[in-house]
Amino acid sequence: MFDGTPQNQTRRIISLWFPRLASDRVLRMRAVAGPFALTLKEHNAERIYCLNLDALQAGLHRGMPFSDARAFCHELVSAEADLQADQRLLLTLRRWATRYCPWVGLEGRDGLTLDITGAAHLVGGESALVADIRGRLMRAGFSAVVGLGDTRGAAWALARHGEGVAEVGKPLEALATLPVAALRIDPKTDVALQRLGLRDIGALAASPRAPLARRFGADLLMRLDQALGVQPEQITPLVEPPHYAVRMTLPEPIGRSDDVMAGTQRLLTRLCAKLAANGMGVRVLHLTLRRVDKDAQEVELRLARPLQDAARILPLFERGVGEVDAGFGIDQLRLSAAAVESLPVQQLNHEASSGKDRLDDLITRIGTRIGLENVQRFLPADSHIPERSFIIAAAAFSKSAGAWVATQPRPLRLFPPEGIAGQGPHPPQRFRWRRMALTTGRAMGPERIMPEWWLEDERWRAGLRDYWRIDTREGRRLWMFYTPQSPAWFVQGEFA
């Protein structure tokens, strides 16, 4: 199988290691004079995760308990580690490294692997390429170690156990004096080899293979063969995410809304085809209209649900396009998807989905005028307390709960409790509420609701409530409750 390497050309691999990636990320934004370390909680203990050069020189090391580090170095400045931010930075560096070659992959949480085969001559050779990498990273504030060899294993070993460059076709000469840990083996195997007197790769390579295989298994010899080039090891570069943006440059400026909508339709068709090919739907669209005076007008469209249907999206642009000031004319249109979501695979059924689609389109149209966050719906909440039995959420960013399930009937209208005159645990026969004299016709209950003692709510921590459904002779159907701990009656809701 062809792997992209020209015939009769030795592969050349660079391992780029950032020993202080996390601390460099923080210090680039906020410089600290003196020892600095990032901490991470591991096994219920705060430990040093990453530290700068000053902290290393002060005797601190990675994995050291933070309490011991503070006692040992009183001037230590610390902060909490952010692993997600470190990963985002490494992905950014990976994309930057594609300036040297197209094949760039991740190496753990603090390294990159570059396949520069056939690319070094573009910058003046391998020495110039390595010097350029070091110089650019140093100016950007990153500590980086570069290893270059014929194999991924050799480059990794040189980067982490003795920065250097291995000559073409001579990996063993460059690796012979490095410790056996440079072969990417587990710590237990490393300790066992050192006890046998095999402390460097040269001694390991000169030892009989059969006894090593019997004692340590095939993994040790596989790592040795990968480093020396006897067994191939592939580099898997990260695939660039799809870029959901299309543009159109016009030979003559346009200014009419109909012409802009026609151009938007063409862009939407291309963009939605790319979305459909990747099983994605768009939630936020940006239509940028560049005028001939180099000014730009932007129309933002936020959808109530992810879509990839150009025919449904296009009419939603009409209001925004109609408000655009075309000036002396528009000569370029650019349409980009600012937010996309994956669409689940589903069986197409026009009759079943038409109602929901129309509702989503209506929410989108209203949302373009007042904001999608202001179009809201009620959703059930996991609580038997009436005031907490529902939440209010934006309809565009939440799913309908369907039919609400309640073990007991609940009123259509719910309001803060309003006190009425009444005595005893049974509903009063006659009472006044909101300046109306009412007479109890039928009473159903009680339904006892206990307070949620684990929540801090003074209204409910006082005690339980006995709820009654009251049908009055005057036609009012009320939801009332009685508080036994402090005898009183209240009205809290009204049924339809």
C-alpha positions in Angstrom: 0.0 0.0 0.0 1.3 3.4 -0.9 1.7 5.7 2.2 2.7 8.9 0.4 6.5 8.5 0.7 8.4 8.6 -2.5 10.3 5.4 -3.4 14.0 5.3 -2.5 13.6 8.1 0.0 14.1 7.6 3.7 11.3 8.9 5.9 12.3 11.7 8.3 10.2 12.3 11.4 10.3 15.2 13.8 9.1 14.8 17.4 8.2 18.2 18.9 7.9 18.0 22.7 6.6 20.9 24.9 7.8 19.9 28.4 6.1 23.0 30.0 3.1 23.5 27.7 0.6 24.1 30.5 2.7 26.6 32.4 3.8 28.3 29.2 0.2 28.9 28.2 -0.6 30.7 31.5 2.7 32.6 31.6 2.2 33.9 28.1 -0.9 35.7 29.2 0.3 36.7 32.7 4.0 36.8 33.4 5.2 35.7 36.8 8.7 36.4 38.2 10.1 33.5 40.1 8.8 29.9 40.7 5.4 29.1 39.2 3.5 25.9 39.1 0.1 24.6 38.1 -1.7 22.1 40.4 -4.1 19.3 39.6 -6.1 17.2 42.0 -5.2 13.5 41.7 -6.4 10.8 44.1 -7.9 13.4 46.5 -4.6 15.3 46.7 -3.3 18.5 45.1 -0.1 17.7 43.2 2.2 19.7 40.9 1.1 19.2 37.3 3.4 21.6 35.4 6.0 24.1 36.5 8.3 26.7 35.0 12.1 26.6 34.8 12.5 28.7 38.0 10.5 26.1 39.9 12.6 23.3 38.5 15.8 25.0 39.6 14.3 25.5 43.1 14.1 21.7 43.4 10.4 21.1 42.7 9.3 18.4 40.3 6.1 17.2 38.6 3.9 15.0 40.7 5.2 16.5 44.0 2.4 17.1 46.6 1.5 20.8 46.6 1.7 21.1 50.3 5.3 19.9 50.3 6.1 22.2 47.4 4.8 25.3 49.3 6.7 24.3 52.4 9.9 23.8 50.4 9.5 27.0 48.3 7.7 29.8 50.1 7.8 32.2 47.1 6.0 29.7 44.8 3.1 31.1 42.8 0.4 28.6 41.8 -2.7 28.3 39.8 -5.1 25.5 38.9 -4.5 23.5 35.7 -7.0 23.6 32.8 -6.6 20.4 30.8 -9.1 21.4 28.2 -7.4 24.7 27.5 -4.1 22.9 27.2 -5.6 20.5 24.6 -7.0 23.4 22.7 -3.6 25.1 22.6 -2.0 21.8 21.4 -4.5 21.6 18.6 -3.7 25.2 17.7 0.1 24.4 17.6 -0.7 21.3 15.5 -2.4 23.5 12.9 0.5 25.9 13.0 3.0 23.1 12.4 1.3 22.3 9.1 3.3 25.2 7.7 6.2 22.8 7.5 4.4 19.6 6.3 0.9 18.3 5.8 1.3 15.2 8.0 1.1 16.4 11.7 -0.3 14.3 14.5 -0.6 14.5 18.2 1.8 12.8 20.6 0.2 12.5 23.9 -0.9 15.7 25.7 2.3 17.6 25.2 3.8 16.7 21.9 3.5 16.7 18.1 4.8 14.4 15.4 5.7 15.7 11.9 6.5 13.7 8.9 8.8 16.1 7.0 9.8 13.6 4.3 10.5 15.5 1.1 9.6 18.9 2.7 12.8 20.0 4.4 14.3 21.3 1.2 11.6 23.9 1.0 13.1 25.8 3.9 16.8 25.2 3.2 17.3 21.7 4.6 16.7 19.9 7.9 19.0 22.1 10.0 17.3 25.2 8.8 13.9 23.7 9.4 14.7 22.7 13.0 16.3 26.1 13.7 13.2 27.8 12.3 10.9 25.7 14.5 12.9 26.5 17.6 13.2 30.2 16.9 9.5 30.7 16.2 8.4 28.8 19.2 10.9 30.6 21.4 9.7 34.0 20.3 6.1 32.9 20.9 7.0 32.0 24.5 7.0 28.2 24.3 9.7 25.8 25.6 10.1 23.1 22.9 12.5 20.2 22.4 13.0 18.9 18.9 14.1 15.3 17.9 14.7 14.3 14.3 15.2 10.7 13.1 14.2 8.1 10.5 11.4 6.7 12.7 8.8 8.0 15.0 10.3 6.1 17.9 13.8 7.5 17.3 12.5 11.0 17.1 10.5 10.6 20.3 13.5 9.2 22.1 15.7 12.1 21.0 13.2 14.7 21.9 12.6 13.5 25.4 15.9 11.9 26.4 18.6 14.0 24.6 17.7 16.6 22.0 19.4 15.9 18.7 19.3 14.8 15.1 19.9 11.2 14.0 21.7 10.8 10.7 19.9 9.2 7.8 20.0 5.4 8.1 21.9 5.4 11.4 19.3 5.4 14.2 21.2 3.0 16.5 24.2 5.3 16.6 22.1 8.2 17.8 20.1 6.1 20.3 22.8 3.8 21.7 23.6 6.0 24.7 20.0 6.9 25.6 18.3 5.1 28.5 15.9 2.2 27.8 13.0 4.4 29.0 13.4 6.3 25.6 11.7 3.3 23.9 8.3 4.2 25.3 8.1 1.2 27.6 6.2 1.1 30.9 8.1 1.9 34.1 8.1 -1.6 35.5 9.9 -2.9 32.4 12.3 -0.1 32.6 13.2 -0.9 36.2 13.5 -4.7 35.5 15.9 -4.0 32.5 18.1 -1.7 34.7 18.3 -4.5 37.3 19.6 -6.8 34.6 22.3 -4.2 33.7 20.6 -3.2 30.4 20.5 0.6 31.1 20.8 2.0 27.6 19.4 1.1 24.1 22.8 0.0 22.8 23.1 -2.7 25.4 19.5 -3.8 24.8 20.0 -4.0 21.1 23.1 -6.2 21.5 21.4 -8.6 23.9 19.9 -11.9 22.7 16.3 -11.4 21.6 14.8 -14.8 22.7 15.4 -14.4 26.4 14.1 -10.8 26.3 10.9 -12.0 24.5 10.3 -14.8 27.0 10.7 -12.5 30.0 9.2 -9.2 28.8 7.0 -10.2 26.0 6.8 -9.0 22.4 6.0 -5.3 23.3 9.6 -4.6 24.3 11.1 -5.9 21.1 8.4 -4.2 19.1 9.3 -0.8 20.6 13.0 -1.5 19.9 12.3 -2.5 16.3 10.1 0.6 15.7 12.8 2.9 17.0 15.4 1.3 14.8 13.2 1.2 11.7 12.9 -2.6 11.5 9.2 -2.5 12.1 7.2 0.4 10.5 5.1 2.8 12.6 2.5 5.0 11.0 1.7 8.6 11.8 -2.0 9.4 11.8 -2.5 13.1 11.2 -5.7 14.8 12.4 -8.3 15.4 9.8 -9.2 19.1 9.4 -12.8 19.7 10.4 -15.1 20.6 7.5 -15.2 24.4 6.7 -18.8 25.4 6.3 -18.5 28.6 4.4 -19.1 29.6 0.8 -18.6 32.8 -1.1 -19.5 34.4 -4.4 -17.8 37.3 -6.1 -19.9 39.2 -8.6 -18.7 40.7 -11.8 -21.1 43.7 -11.4 -22.4 45.2 -8.2 -26.0 44.5 -7.2 -28.3 46.4 -4.9 -31.8 45.0 -5.2 -33.1 42.7 -2.4 -34.3 40.2 -5.1 -30.8 39.9 -6.5 -29.2 39.5 -3.1 -31.8 36.7 -2.3 -31.0 35.0 -5.6 -27.3 35.0 -4.7 -28.1 33.8 -1.2 -30.1 30.9 -2.7 -27.1 29.7 -4.7 -24.8 29.9 -1.6 -27.4 28.1 0.5 -27.7 25.3 -2.0 -23.9 24.7 -1.9 -23.6 25.1 1.9 -26.5 22.7 2.6 -25.1 20.1 0.2 -21.9 20.2 2.3 -23.9 19.9 5.5 -25.9 17.0 4.2 -22.8 15.1 3.1 -21.5 15.3 6.7 -24.8 14.7 8.4 -24.8 18.1 10.0 -27.4 20.8 10.4 -26.9 24.5 10.9 -28.2 26.6 13.8 -26.6 30.0 13.2 -25.9 31.5 9.8 -23.9 34.6 8.9 -24.5 36.3 5.5 -21.8 38.9 4.9 -22.4 41.4 2.0 -19.3 43.3 1.0 -20.0 46.6 -0.7 -17.9 48.3 -3.4 -16.7 50.8 -0.8 -15.1 47.9 1.1 -17.7 48.2 3.9 -19.6 45.1 4.9 -23.1 44.4 6.0 -23.9 41.3 8.0 -27.2 39.4 8.4 -27.4 36.9 11.2 -30.0 34.1 11.1 -30.5 31.9 14.2 -32.7 28.8 13.7 -34.9 27.1 16.2 -33.5 23.7 15.2 -30.6 22.5 13.1 -31.5 22.4 9.4 -29.9 21.5 6.1 -32.8 22.3 3.8 -32.1 25.3 1.7 -35.7 25.8 0.7 -36.8 26.2 4.3 -33.9 28.4 5.3 -34.0 30.9 2.4 -37.3 32.7 3.2 -36.0 33.3 6.7 -33.4 35.7 5.3 -35.9 38.0 3.6 -36.4 40.3 6.6 -32.7 40.7 7.3 -31.8 41.2 3.6 -34.5 43.8 3.3 -32.9 46.0 6.0 -29.4 45.9 4.4 -28.0 49.2 3.1 -26.4 48.3 -0.2 -24.7 51.7 -0.7 -23.2 51.9 -4.2 -23.6 48.2 -4.7 -22.6 44.8 -3.3 -19.9 42.9 -5.1 -19.3 39.9 -2.9 -21.5 37.5 -0.8 -20.2 35.2 1.9 -22.3 32.7 3.8 -20.9 30.8 6.8 -22.3 28.4 9.4 -21.3 29.8 12.8 -22.8 26.9 14.7 -23.6 23.4 13.4 -25.0 20.3 15.1 -25.1 16.6 14.0 -28.5 15.4 12.8 -29.7 12.0 13.9 -30.5 9.5 11.3 -34.3 9.2 11.0 -37.0 7.7 8.8 -38.4 10.4 6.5 -42.2 10.9 7.1 -43.7 14.0 5.7 -47.0 13.7 7.5 -45.4 13.0 10.9 -42.8 15.8 10.7 -44.7 18.6 9.0 -46.4 19.9 12.1 -43.2 20.1 14.1 -41.4 21.7 11.2 -44.0 24.4 10.8 -43.7 25.1 14.6 -39.9 25.3 14.4 -40.2 27.7 11.4 -42.7 29.8 13.3 -40.3 30.0 16.3 -37.5 31.0 14.0 -39.6 33.8 12.4 -40.6 35.2 15.7 -37.1 34.8 17.1 -35.6 36.9 14.3 -37.7 39.8 15.6 -37.6 39.4 19.4 -34.7 37.0 19.9 -34.9 33.2 20.1 -34.2 33.4 23.9 -37.5 35.2 24.3 -39.6 32.5 22.8 -40.1 30.3 25.8 -42.0 27.1 26.8 -42.9 25.4 30.1 -41.2 22.1 30.9 -41.8 19.7 33.8 -39.4 19.6 36.6 -38.6 16.8 39.0 -40.3 18.2 42.1 -43.6 17.7 43.9 -43.5 21.3 45.2 -46.1 23.3 43.0 -43.8 26.3 42.6 -40.9 24.0 41.5 -42.8 21.5 39.3 -42.0 23.4 36.1 -39.2 25.4 34.5 -39.2 28.0 31.8 -36.8 27.3 28.9 -36.1 28.8 25.5 -38.2 26.8 23.0 -35.5 26.8 20.3 -32.9 25.2 22.7 -35.1 22.7 24.4 -37.3 19.7 23.5 -41.0 19.6 24.1 -42.0 17.3 27.0 -45.1 16.1 25.2 -48.0 15.2 27.5 -47.4 16.2 31.1 -47.9 13.3 33.5 -49.3 14.2 37.0 -50.6 11.8 39.6 -53.0 14.5 40.8 -54.7 17.2 38.9 -53.0 20.6 38.8 -54.6 24.0 38.2 -54.1 25.8 34.9 -53.3 29.0 36.7 -50.8 29.1 39.6 -50.0 32.2 41.7 -48.4 33.0 45.1 -50.6 31.9 48.0 -53.4 34.3 49.0 -54.7 34.1 52.5 -58.5 33.7 53.2 -60.4 33.5 56.4 -61.1 29.9 57.6 -60.8 27.7 60.6 -60.2 24.0 61.1 -58.7 21.4 58.8 -61.8 21.2 56.6 -62.5 23.8 53.9 -64.7 26.7 55.0 -68.3 26.6 53.8 -68.3 30.4 53.0 -65.3 32.6 52.5 -64.2 35.7 50.7 -61.4 35.8 48.1 -60.4 38.8 45.9 -63.5 40.7 47.2 -65.8 37.9 46.1 -68.1 36.0 48.4 -67.9 32.3 47.6 -69.7 29.2 48.8 -68.1 25.7 48.8 -70.1 23.3 46.7 -67.8 20.3 46.5 -64.4 19.7 48.2 -62.0 17.0 47.1 -58.9 16.2 49.2 -56.8 16.5 51.0 -53.5 15.9 49.1 -50.7 16.2 51.6 -47.4 17.7 50.3 -44.3 17.5 52.5 -41.6 20.2 52.3 -38.3 19.5 50.6 -36.2 19.9 53.7 -32.9 19.8 51.8 -33.7 23.1 50.0 -33.4 26.5 51.6 -36.9 27.9 51.2 -38.4 29.5 54.2 -41.9 29.2 52.8 -41.7 25.4 52.6 -39.4 24.6 55.5 -42.0 25.7 58.0 -44.1 22.5 57.5 -46.5 20.5 55.3 -49.5 21.5 53.4 -52.9 19.8 52.8 -54.3 20.7 49.3 -58.0 20.7 48.4 -59.8 21.1 45.1 -62.8 23.3 45.7 -65.8 23.7 43.4 -67.7 26.8 44.4 -71.4 27.4 43.7 -70.5 30.6 41.9 -68.5 28.7 39.3 -64.9 29.2 40.6 -62.8 26.1 40.8 -60.0 26.8 43.2 -56.9 25.0 44.5 -56.6 25.7 48.3 -54.3 24.4 51.0 -54.3 24.3 54.8 -51.2 24.5 57.0 -51.7 22.4 60.2 -48.5 23.6 61.9 -49.8 27.2 61.9 -53.6 26.9 61.1 -54.5 29.0 58.1 -56.1 28.7 54.7 -54.7 29.9 51.4 -55.7 29.9 47.7 -52.8 29.2 45.3 -54.4 28.2 42.0 -57.5 28.1 39.8 -58.7 25.3 37.5 -60.1 26.0 34.1 
